[in-house]
Each structure stands twice: as C-alpha cells, then as structure tokens.
C-alpha cells in the first residue's frame, strides 16, 4: 500500500470519529467511573481523618495531665498564717453565795459576742475597775450578780443592744489576820483561798503553829476594829461554846497562863 492511500484511510477514519458504544457498555463505563470517584473521595476523607487524629494525639501528649503539677514553675507559696492574740483564759474561783466584792479583788468581765470588751483586773483601792468603753466603774460593795447587772445597764445605755454581761471572781484580795501572844509562830497570815471571808479560831491557832507550853487557851482576846472580844478557846475545843470566826483584819492574842 502506497503512502497516499494510507493517508486517505487515516483521514477517512478520523472523519468517521470514535466508534459508538452500545447502551449497556456505556452504563458499565459510567458505573466504573462513579466507583472510581467514590474510592478516591473515600481515600481522601480517610487521609484527612487520620491526620486529624494524629494532630490531636500530638496536642494531648504536649499538654499536662489534669491535676499534674507543673514542674517548670514553682507553685505559689501560701500566705503566712497569722494568729490573733487572745486574752488569757479566765479561771473563775468558786465564790461563796452572796460574796461582796472589795478592793483588790480580781474579777473578770465577759460581754457575750463582744470579744474586744472582754477584760479582767483587780479593783483598785477605791473599789473601781477599768472597763473598756465605760472607763472606771465602782464595783466594791456589790455581789457578782449586782456587778453584772450594773455593767449590763451601762453598756445598754450608750453602746450595745441587749448586752449580756457576766462578772466572775478570778482571785480574792489579800485578806490577812494577825496572831500574837502564846502561839508557836506569831505573825500575820493570809486567809486560805477557800475561806476568804474568815476561818474558825481553832484553825487560825493551828495555822500559827498551835499553843506554846505556857499558853492559856481560855484567855484569848480578839481586836476587831474598835471592839475587843474575849473568847474561851478551851470551851470551843470541847464543843461547849459553838464556833468563833476570825475575820480579815482581826488581831488575836493568846494569853499566858498564870501558873
């Protein structure tokens, strides 16, 4: 076949175009193309999801676990704890019923709900106590209940609404008596803490060491203020004359036997 005929056949074939496909074949080709596109789309989505998972895992690996301490920075130190100074505890003594306050008695004052008004101290020589807000208040000559009522009234007038005040006895004033004459240890003695208002005469003699060999127990004199009292301690010891109470400030003199 010569060259010109070959070119003629090629030109004729191109002019006729591609061969026409049957409907069945066309549908097959369309299905294959669709499947191919779906596979490509699925592969692309899988790649995107995979990269998303990888990036999320990397971010979690770099972030600290919840509750873990950050070792790169020191934890802030807590502020120092400061304590508020408090007043010493008030240890009240058991005062006798109806006890009358006197100068040098030590008392405590508590106002419920008002810690700043809590105070304690000794009554001065005039029988006054220095109280927060109120200043100097005279309490000598009153019972503890009367002193509480007075302070309640004073606080309620100008400072507090319905205050509740308690006055307690912390310590007795130094109360003394004096033993002279025929006792083993003459001198001045403090009243026992449990008997601030007075003690029995026989107990007072025992505190002074008891009688000497030449003592006359039936001849005892007691000076009480401007009074001079005569007491027969021998009868007291036998239980025939009741009791005699030595009061603060008393001076007891035990006489000497004449024989």
Secondary structure, DSSP 8 states (H G I E B T S, - for coil): --HHHHHHHHHHHHHH-S----HHHHHHHHHHHHHHHHHHHHHHHHHHHHHHHHHHHHHHHHS--TT---TTS-----------------------TT----TT-EEEEEETT-GGG-EEEE--TTSEEEETTTEEEE-TT--HHHHHHHHHHHHHHHT-SS--EEEEEEE----EEEEEESBTT-EEEE--GGGTT-EEHHHHHHHTT-B-TTEEEEEEEEEETTEEEEE-HHHHHHTSS---EE-TT-EEEEEE---
